[in-house]
């Protein structure tokens, strides 16, 4: 594996994992008052576009990281609606 691809996977893993504590906190507390709905929606759209970019350019690190991040954001959006 090329070094640059490895860097891409590590960067993607770190940015994706950064959402996990927020998802866990919201899940445990059943509370999302401190999360901005507008930020979550805009971020989800941005991540979706990054996923499309990754598909179009054939960049697996971009595709993998953003698909997982998109799922985590969808979970947060669902909790934001369910637990305002």
C-alpha positions as CSV (number, residue, x, y, z in Angstrom):
1,X,0.0,0.0,0.0
2,X,1.3,3.4,-0.9
3,X,2.2,5.8,1.9
4,X,-0.2,8.4,0.6
5,X,-3.1,5.9,0.6
6,X,-2.2,4.8,4.1
7,X,-2.2,8.5,5.2
8,X,-5.7,8.8,3.6
9,X,-7.0,5.8,5.6
10,X,-5.5,7.0,8.9
11,X,-6.9,10.5,8.3
12,X,-10.3,9.1,7.4
13,X,-10.3,6.8,10.4
14,X,-9.5,9.6,12.8
15,X,-12.1,12.1,11.5
16,X,-14.7,9.3,11.4
17,X,-13.9,8.2,14.9
18,X,-14.3,11.7,16.1
19,X,-18.1,11.3,15.8
20,X,-18.3,8.2,17.9
21,X,-18.1,9.9,21.3
22,X,-20.8,12.3,20.3
23,X,-23.1,9.5,19.1
24,X,-22.4,7.5,22.3
25,X,-23.1,10.6,24.5
26,X,-26.3,11.4,22.7
27,X,-27.4,7.8,22.9
28,X,-26.7,7.4,26.6
29,X,-28.2,10.8,27.6
30,X,-31.1,10.6,25.1
31,X,-30.5,14.3,24.6
32,X,-29.2,16.3,21.6
33,X,-30.1,19.9,22.7
34,X,-26.5,21.0,22.2
35,X,-26.3,19.8,18.6
36,X,-27.3,22.2,15.8
37,X,-29.7,20.6,13.4
38,X,-28.5,23.0,10.6
39,X,-24.9,21.9,11.2
40,X,-25.8,18.2,11.1
41,X,-27.7,18.6,7.8
42,X,-25.0,20.7,6.1
43,X,-22.3,18.3,7.3
44,X,-24.3,15.3,6.1
45,X,-24.6,16.9,2.7
46,X,-20.9,17.7,2.6
47,X,-20.0,14.2,3.5
48,X,-22.4,12.8,0.9
49,X,-20.6,15.0,-1.7
50,X,-17.2,13.8,-0.5
51,X,-18.4,10.3,-0.9
52,X,-19.5,11.0,-4.5
53,X,-16.1,12.7,-5.1
54,X,-14.4,9.6,-3.8
55,X,-16.4,7.4,-6.1
56,X,-15.7,9.5,-9.1
57,X,-12.0,9.7,-8.4
58,X,-11.7,6.1,-7.3
59,X,-10.3,7.0,-3.8
60,X,-11.1,4.2,-1.4
61,X,-10.0,6.1,1.7
62,X,-12.3,9.0,0.9
63,X,-15.2,6.6,0.0
64,X,-14.8,4.4,3.2
65,X,-14.4,7.2,5.7
66,X,-17.2,9.3,4.3
67,X,-19.7,6.4,4.0
68,X,-19.1,5.5,7.7
69,X,-19.2,9.2,8.8
70,X,-22.5,9.6,6.8
71,X,-24.0,6.7,8.8
72,X,-22.9,8.2,12.1
73,X,-24.4,11.6,11.1
74,X,-27.7,9.9,10.1
75,X,-27.8,8.4,13.6
76,X,-27.2,11.8,15.2
77,X,-29.9,13.3,12.9
78,X,-32.3,10.6,13.9
79,X,-31.5,11.2,17.6
80,X,-31.8,15.0,17.1
81,X,-35.4,14.5,15.8
82,X,-36.3,11.8,18.4
83,X,-34.6,13.4,21.4
84,X,-34.7,17.2,20.8
